């Protein structure tokens, strides 16, 4: 995996006085449209004739982000880059596209972009397999207490205390249990498919019927959310973040869940009321939770950090090398289409 090459442009040699007088105008004339990538990403993002400017590997302050995007024709944004009026104003009137390196685009004010004629795109499908895999990784980690067990071995206690009693680190089983998918999209379907290998029955809750979930091989049953929460053994959240889904899983709904139930969230943190979840986990009103996303990330509720029945990963859902490179390819194609005046393949927001 390589980083993106920055395409450089050489200016023709001129007499010294002309170079000094015309340096800025020549530079602007020779450079192609500017693509700004706000962070380094796997693979290559490029377009013929375009200059590529890449942000740093680490954290970028808001002020640094706004400075980075000045003069851009296309900006490749990450899911945590807030694209609002301030961002659009900083980029300038030449901005033609915002290509989000993610399937979700709740970080982007799509209406504000539309008013300025700025196309917004995302990267659907490429995040599906990786996110479904991390969801199942979290399910198994919580159900079988893998993180707790790992800590036990690393502490030296296994060596000192010897073989565990038969009652040691007892976990939850999956075979014959019910999995509730909240949000019947691509990722939810991929998680449901994997459930079959673990002998689980699948339920799904969605605003509308998704017949593909009900067909073979998944054979899922559609339920109302409250009904599903009351009967499911594992609840996996895959709904996008909207004003309607913020705190969709709140204190009331957490009380509906079984004491032996597991909650998984690989969608967006604010879909779950984090404070209410901490209380439910602390009081052992549910078995455990696996979270790849957080309500105010990168800040994590301190209560979660203290709980052994919570498994936490730092928003790495799609972080499989192959699929992240595919995402770079999709972003490149979207950027090229925008710069060439074509319809972008993954345009969102109409």
C-alpha positions as CSV (number, residue, x, y, z in Angstrom):
1,X,0.0,0.0,0.0
2,X,1.4,3.3,-1.0
3,X,0.6,6.9,-0.1
4,X,-0.7,9.2,-2.8
5,X,1.8,10.8,-5.1
6,X,1.6,14.6,-5.2
7,X,1.6,15.7,-8.8
8,X,4.1,18.5,-9.2
9,X,4.2,21.1,-11.9
10,X,7.4,22.8,-13.1
11,X,7.4,26.3,-14.4
12,X,9.3,27.2,-17.6
13,X,12.5,29.1,-17.1
14,X,12.3,32.9,-17.5
15,X,14.6,35.9,-17.0
16,X,14.8,36.7,-13.3
17,X,12.8,39.9,-13.4
18,X,9.9,38.2,-15.3
19,X,10.0,35.2,-12.9
20,X,9.6,37.6,-10.0
21,X,6.8,39.6,-11.7
22,X,4.9,36.6,-13.0
23,X,5.6,33.8,-10.6
24,X,2.1,33.8,-9.0
25,X,0.2,34.0,-12.3
26,X,2.3,31.4,-14.0
27,X,1.9,29.0,-11.0
28,X,-1.9,29.4,-11.1
29,X,-2.0,28.9,-14.9
30,X,0.1,25.8,-14.8
31,X,-1.6,24.0,-12.0
32,X,-4.6,21.8,-12.6
33,X,-7.6,21.6,-10.2
34,X,-6.8,20.9,-6.6
35,X,-7.9,17.7,-4.9
36,X,-7.5,17.9,-1.1
37,X,-7.4,14.7,0.9
38,X,-7.9,15.6,4.5
39,X,-6.0,12.5,5.8
40,X,-3.6,9.9,4.5
41,X,-5.5,6.8,3.2
42,X,-4.5,3.4,1.8
43,X,-4.1,3.2,-2.0
44,X,-4.0,6.1,-4.3
45,X,-6.4,9.0,-4.9
46,X,-5.6,10.8,-8.2
47,X,-7.1,12.3,-11.3
48,X,-5.3,13.1,-14.6
49,X,-4.2,16.8,-14.6
50,X,-5.1,17.4,-11.0
51,X,-2.9,18.4,-8.1
52,X,-3.3,16.3,-5.0
53,X,-2.7,17.8,-1.5
54,X,-2.8,15.4,1.4
55,X,-3.4,16.1,5.0
56,X,-1.3,14.8,7.9
57,X,-1.4,11.3,9.4
58,X,-2.4,12.5,12.9
59,X,-5.0,14.8,14.4
60,X,-6.0,17.9,12.5
61,X,-7.4,20.9,14.3
62,X,-10.5,22.7,12.9
63,X,-8.3,25.7,12.0
64,X,-5.8,23.5,10.2
65,X,-8.6,21.7,8.3
66,X,-10.1,25.0,7.1
67,X,-6.6,26.2,5.9
68,X,-6.0,22.8,4.2
69,X,-9.1,23.0,2.0
70,X,-8.6,26.5,0.7
71,X,-8.8,26.7,-3.1
72,X,-9.9,23.0,-3.5
73,X,-12.0,21.9,-6.4
74,X,-12.7,18.6,-4.7
75,X,-12.2,17.7,-1.0
76,X,-12.0,14.0,0.1
77,X,-13.3,14.1,3.7
78,X,-13.3,11.6,6.5
79,X,-16.4,10.8,8.5
80,X,-15.3,13.1,11.4
81,X,-14.6,16.2,9.2
82,X,-17.6,18.5,9.7
83,X,-18.6,20.0,6.3
84,X,-20.8,23.0,7.1
85,X,-21.1,26.7,5.9
86,X,-17.8,27.6,7.6
87,X,-16.0,24.7,5.7
88,X,-17.6,25.6,2.4
89,X,-16.7,29.2,2.8
90,X,-13.1,28.3,3.6
91,X,-12.8,26.1,0.5
92,X,-14.0,28.9,-1.7
93,X,-16.2,29.3,-4.7
94,X,-14.2,26.9,-6.8
95,X,-15.3,23.9,-4.7
96,X,-17.2,21.5,-6.9
97,X,-17.3,18.3,-4.9
98,X,-17.0,16.7,-1.4
99,X,-16.2,13.0,-1.5
100,X,-16.8,11.4,1.8
101,X,-14.4,8.5,2.6
102,X,-17.3,6.6,4.3
103,X,-20.8,5.3,3.6
104,X,-22.4,7.6,6.2
105,X,-22.5,11.3,5.5
106,X,-24.1,12.8,8.6
107,X,-20.9,14.9,8.9
108,X,-21.9,16.8,5.8
109,X,-24.5,19.5,5.4
110,X,-25.9,18.2,2.1
111,X,-28.4,21.0,1.7
112,X,-25.7,23.7,2.2
113,X,-23.6,21.9,-0.5
114,X,-26.5,21.7,-2.9
115,X,-27.2,25.4,-2.6
116,X,-23.6,26.1,-3.7
117,X,-23.7,23.5,-6.5
118,X,-21.3,21.2,-4.6
119,X,-21.7,17.5,-5.3
120,X,-21.6,15.1,-2.4
121,X,-20.6,11.4,-2.7
122,X,-19.9,8.5,-0.4
123,X,-18.4,5.0,-0.7
124,X,-21.2,2.4,-0.3
125,X,-20.6,-1.3,-0.5
126,X,-16.9,-1.1,0.1
127,X,-17.5,-0.8,3.9
128,X,-20.0,-3.7,4.1
129,X,-17.7,-6.7,4.6
130,X,-15.3,-5.1,7.0
131,X,-18.1,-3.6,9.2
132,X,-20.0,-6.9,9.2
133,X,-16.8,-8.7,10.3
134,X,-16.1,-6.2,13.2
135,X,-19.7,-6.6,14.3
136,X,-19.3,-10.3,14.5
137,X,-15.9,-9.9,16.2
138,X,-17.6,-7.8,18.9
139,X,-20.5,-10.3,19.3
140,X,-18.1,-13.1,19.9
141,X,-15.8,-11.0,22.1
142,X,-18.7,-10.0,24.3
143,X,-20.4,-13.4,24.3
144,X,-17.3,-15.4,25.1
145,X,-15.6,-12.8,27.3
146,X,-12.5,-12.8,25.1
147,X,-11.1,-9.4,26.2
148,X,-11.5,-10.4,29.9
149,X,-9.8,-13.8,29.2
150,X,-6.9,-12.2,27.4
151,X,-6.3,-9.8,30.3
152,X,-6.4,-12.7,32.7
153,X,-3.7,-14.5,30.8
154,X,-1.5,-11.4,30.4
155,X,-1.7,-10.7,34.1
156,X,0.1,-14.0,34.9
157,X,-2.8,-15.3,36.9
158,X,-3.4,-18.3,34.5
159,X,0.2,-19.4,35.0
160,X,0.1,-18.8,38.8
161,X,-3.4,-20.3,39.5
162,X,-3.4,-23.2,37.0
163,X,-6.3,-24.6,35.0
164,X,-9.6,-22.8,35.3
165,X,-12.5,-24.4,37.1
166,X,-15.3,-25.5,34.8
167,X,-17.2,-22.4,35.9
168,X,-14.4,-20.1,34.8
169,X,-15.2,-17.4,32.2
170,X,-18.6,-18.9,31.3
171,X,-20.0,-17.1,28.2
172,X,-23.2,-16.9,26.2
173,X,-24.0,-19.3,23.3
174,X,-25.3,-18.3,19.9
175,X,-26.8,-21.5,18.5
176,X,-30.6,-21.3,18.6
177,X,-30.5,-17.7,19.8
178,X,-32.1,-14.7,18.1
179,X,-30.3,-11.8,16.4
180,X,-32.2,-8.5,15.9
181,X,-30.9,-6.3,13.0
182,X,-31.8,-2.7,13.6
183,X,-31.6,-0.9,10.2
184,X,-32.1,-3.2,7.1
185,X,-29.3,-2.0,4.8
186,X,-26.3,-3.6,3.2
187,X,-24.3,-4.0,6.4
188,X,-27.2,-5.3,8.4
189,X,-27.9,-7.9,5.7
190,X,-24.2,-9.0,5.7
191,X,-24.3,-9.4,9.5
192,X,-27.6,-11.4,9.2
193,X,-26.0,-13.8,6.6
194,X,-23.1,-14.5,9.0
195,X,-25.6,-15.3,11.7
196,X,-26.7,-18.4,9.9
197,X,-23.2,-20.0,10.4
198,X,-23.7,-19.6,14.1
199,X,-27.1,-21.2,14.2
200,X,-29.0,-18.0,14.9
201,X,-32.5,-17.0,14.0
202,X,-32.8,-13.5,12.5
203,X,-35.2,-10.7,13.2
204,X,-35.1,-7.2,11.6
205,X,-36.6,-3.8,12.5
206,X,-36.9,-1.2,9.8
207,X,-39.2,1.6,8.7
208,X,-40.3,-0.4,5.7
209,X,-40.4,-4.0,4.7
210,X,-37.2,-5.5,3.1
211,X,-38.2,-8.7,1.4
212,X,-34.6,-9.7,0.7
213,X,-34.2,-10.2,4.4
214,X,-37.2,-12.6,4.5
215,X,-36.0,-14.7,1.5
216,X,-33.7,-17.6,1.7
217,X,-31.1,-18.0,3.0
218,X,-31.6,-15.5,5.8
219,X,-35.3,-16.1,6.3
220,X,-35.7,-13.2,8.7
221,X,-38.9,-12.0,10.4
222,X,-39.8,-8.3,10.5
223,X,-40.7,-7.0,13.9
224,X,-41.4,-3.7,15.6
225,X,-38.3,-2.4,17.3
226,X,-39.8,-2.6,20.9
227,X,-40.9,-6.2,20.2
228,X,-37.6,-7.2,18.8
229,X,-35.6,-5.7,21.7
230,X,-37.8,-7.7,24.2
231,X,-37.1,-11.1,22.6
232,X,-33.6,-10.8,21.0
233,X,-30.5,-12.3,22.4
234,X,-28.2,-10.1,20.3
235,X,-29.1,-6.6,19.0
236,X,-26.9,-5.2,16.2
237,X,-27.4,-1.6,15.3
238,X,-27.0,-0.6,11.6
239,X,-29.2,2.4,11.1
240,X,-27.8,5.8,9.8
241,X,-27.7,8.8,12.1
242,X,-30.6,11.1,11.5
243,X,-32.6,13.4,13.8
244,X,-35.1,10.5,14.1
245,X,-32.5,7.9,15.0
246,X,-30.5,9.9,17.6
247,X,-30.9,8.0,20.9
248,X,-33.1,5.5,19.1
249,X,-31.8,3.1,21.7
250,X,-32.6,5.0,24.8
251,X,-33.1,4.2,28.5
252,X,-36.6,3.0,28.0
253,X,-35.7,0.7,25.2
254,X,-32.6,-0.6,27.0
255,X,-35.0,-1.7,29.8
256,X,-36.9,-3.8,27.3
257,X,-33.8,-6.0,26.7
258,X,-33.2,-9.3,28.4
259,X,-30.7,-9.7,31.2
260,X,-28.7,-12.1,29.0
261,X,-28.9,-9.8,25.9
262,X,-25.9,-8.2,24.0
263,X,-26.0,-4.9,22.3
264,X,-23.7,-4.2,19.3
265,X,-23.2,-0.8,17.7
266,X,-21.1,-0.4,14.6
267,X,-23.3,2.4,13.0
268,X,-23.0,5.8,14.6
269,X,-22.5,6.5,18.3
270,X,-25.4,8.9,19.0
271,X,-27.9,6.2,17.9
272,X,-27.4,4.8,21.4
273,X,-27.8,6.8,24.6
274,X,-24.4,6.2,26.0
275,X,-25.1,7.3,29.5
276,X,-28.2,5.1,29.7
277,X,-26.2,2.2,28.3
278,X,-23.5,2.6,31.0
279,X,-26.2,2.5,33.7
280,X,-27.7,-0.7,32.2
281,X,-24.3,-2.4,32.0
282,X,-23.3,-1.3,35.4
283,X,-26.5,-2.7,36.9
284,X,-26.1,-5.9,35.0
285,X,-29.5,-5.5,33.4
286,X,-28.0,-6.9,30.2
287,X,-25.1,-9.3,29.5
288,X,-22.8,-6.8,27.7
289,X,-22.2,-4.5,24.8
290,X,-19.7,-4.2,21.9
291,X,-19.1,-0.7,20.6
292,X,-17.1,0.4,17.6
293,X,-18.6,3.9,17.7
294,X,-19.3,6.4,20.5
295,X,-21.7,9.2,21.1
296,X,-19.0,12.0,21.4
297,X,-16.0,10.3,19.8
298,X,-13.2,10.3,20.1
299,X,-14.2,11.0,23.7
300,X,-15.6,7.8,25.4
301,X,-18.0,7.9,28.3
302,X,-15.7,7.2,31.3
303,X,-18.2,4.7,32.7
304,X,-17.6,2.5,29.7
305,X,-13.9,2.4,30.3
306,X,-14.5,0.9,33.8
307,X,-16.8,-1.9,32.7
308,X,-15.6,-5.4,32.0
309,X,-18.8,-6.3,30.2
310,X,-18.2,-3.7,27.5
311,X,-15.8,-4.3,24.5
312,X,-14.6,-1.2,22.8
313,X,-12.9,-0.6,19.5
314,X,-11.9,2.8,18.0
315,X,-14.2,3.1,15.0
316,X,-12.4,0.5,12.9
317,X,-15.4,-1.0,11.2
318,X,-14.2,-0.8,7.6
319,X,-10.5,-1.0,8.5
320,X,-9.5,-4.0,6.3
321,X,-6.7,-3.1,4.0
322,X,-8.3,-4.4,0.8
323,X,-11.6,-2.6,1.3
324,X,-10.0,0.6,2.4
325,X,-8.0,0.5,-0.9
326,X,-11.3,-0.1,-2.8
327,X,-12.7,3.0,-1.0
328,X,-9.8,5.0,-2.3
329,X,-10.6,3.8,-5.8
330,X,-14.2,4.8,-5.4
331,X,-13.3,8.2,-4.1
332,X,-11.0,8.7,-7.1
333,X,-13.7,7.8,-9.6
334,X,-16.1,10.2,-7.9
335,X,-13.6,13.0,-7.9
336,X,-12.7,12.4,-11.6
337,X,-16.4,12.4,-12.6
338,X,-16.9,15.7,-10.7
339,X,-13.9,17.4,-12.3
340,X,-14.9,16.1,-15.8
341,X,-18.5,17.3,-15.4
342,X,-19.9,13.8,-15.4
343,X,-22.5,12.3,-13.0
344,X,-20.6,11.0,-9.9
345,X,-21.2,7.2,-9.4
346,X,-21.9,7.5,-5.7
347,X,-23.7,10.9,-5.5
348,X,-25.9,11.4,-2.4
349,X,-28.6,13.9,-1.6
350,X,-30.2,14.1,-5.0
